[in-house]
Amino acid sequence: IVKALGILCFLLLVIVAVLTIKIFQYSQHKQEINETLNHYHNCSNMQRDFNLKEEMLTNKSIDCRPGNE
């Protein structure tokens, strides 16, 4: 019975170790995904800002044409 308990304890230890590794990998993967999403949102916001400024510049250049006074 002692041998069986030793084997069960060893299996339990291995299971806990594997689960700990999986949880750590999951948290790292989740952090990488969040960083990628933040980068995407930042790029998207910068693109929107650029497009808005470009549109404003186009509108100003149309307003500044001779005869539009």
C-alpha positions, 0 to 999 in steps of 0.5 A: 500500500505504501508503494501505491501511495507513493505512485499516487503522490508522484502522479499528483505532483506531476499533474500539479506541475503540468497544470502550473506550467499550463496556467503560466503559459496561458497568462503569458499568451493572454498578455501577448494578445492584450499587447497586440490588441493595444498596438492595433488600437493605437495604430488604428487611432493614429490612422484615424487621426492622420485621415482626419488631419488630411481631410482638414488640410484638403478642406483648408486648401479648397477654402484658400483657392482664389475666388473662394473668399 
